[in-house]
Amino acid sequence: MKYFLHDSSAFQDEKITELYMNFGYEGVGLFFTVLEKLSLQEKPIKTIVLKKQLNVGKKLEKCWNFMESLDILSSNNGETFNKQLLNFSEKYMIKKEKNKERIANWRSNNEKEKNVTCYKSVRNTPKDKISKVKVYIAETSKPKIENANAMRTQCERNAIKESKVKESKYIAETSSAESDEFDSDQWVCSLMEDKRKHVQLIGYYFKEKKLKFPSKKAGSAEIGRWSKDAIVLIEYSEEQILKSFKKAKEKHPEMWNLHTLRTVINEII
């Protein structure tokens, strides 16, 4: 045994206290040294051999006899042992044999062809690196939403995001190309011929409202102001948009705008 049980309150034991009262720390030290020898052998030791190893003379012989009288050491058939330690040693040996048997069974069940004690590396499963493109494709490939209003809302968000950069470029281009002499009506007509549908719609709105701009910079600013509403409106048919223009003029002759059209067009559908 590599160790034996030694309670932290051992010095408070009545028998150990008696040993200390009669022989001091010398007697206590001899007792625990004997226990160390017995636990190392894991069995009783011949008394004569043990006394020789510990150099037990006449003085310590009295201490030895006193320990036997207290029954903290025992001698039988010329061998010395401690009853409590011997009991612990027997339990330890039983537990040791059970552990050997359990380990042997485990090894036999997990025996390898080449090496019984081979080491198998265990690690976490590597993370699957999915690109944002794949995620986007997976999401866009999902079944379409049947609700028309929900689809229109999503289209509005996507269209607004895609148009932000284009709008800023367009405003920058029109601002930089501004000349000293600016023809507002001609510029509005050019908007109605633009490739982008929402810009065409804004140009038509400027024409219907008979708006005049002092410069391209001012007109471009108005395009940015009404782009969000125009992007939403171009999702409807041309017929619905024209009807909404007409109805908006009738309901709000002086105050109508593209935002008003978004409200009116839902009443037409």
CORRAQUI-V604274 format. One record per backbone hydrogen bond with DSSP energy under -1.0 kcal/mol. NH is the residue of the N-H (numbers start at 0). CO is the residue of the C=O. If there is no record, write none. Layout:
nh = (NH,NH)
co = (CO,CO)
//
This chain:
nh = (9,11,12,16,17,18,19,20,21,22,23,26,27,28,29,30,31,32,33,34,35,36,37,38,39,40,41,44,46,49,50,51,52,53,55,60,61,62,63,64,65,66,67,68,69,71,72,73,75,78,79,80,85,86,87,88,89,90,91,92,93,94,95,96,97,98,99,100,101,102,103,104,105,106,107,108,109,117,129,134,135,136,137,138,139,140,141,150,151,152,153,154,155,156,157,158,159,160,161,162,166,167,168,169,170,171,172,173,174,175,176,177,186,187,188,189,190,191,193,199,200,201,202,203,204,205,206,207,208,210,218,219,220,221,222,223,224,225,229,230,231,232,233,234,235,240,241,242,243,244,245,246,247,248,249,250,251,255,260,261,263,264,266,267,268)
co = (6,8,9,12,13,14,15,16,17,18,19,22,23,24,25,26,27,28,29,30,31,32,33,34,35,36,37,79,77,45,46,47,48,49,50,56,57,58,59,60,61,62,63,64,65,66,66,80,78,75,44,73,81,82,83,84,85,86,87,88,89,90,91,92,93,94,95,96,97,98,99,100,101,102,103,104,105,114,127,130,131,132,133,134,135,136,138,146,147,148,149,150,151,152,153,154,155,156,157,158,162,163,164,165,166,167,168,169,170,171,172,174,182,183,184,185,186,187,190,195,196,197,198,199,200,201,202,203,204,205,214,215,216,217,218,219,220,221,225,226,227,228,229,231,232,236,237,238,239,240,241,242,243,244,245,246,247,251,256,257,259,260,263,263,264)
//
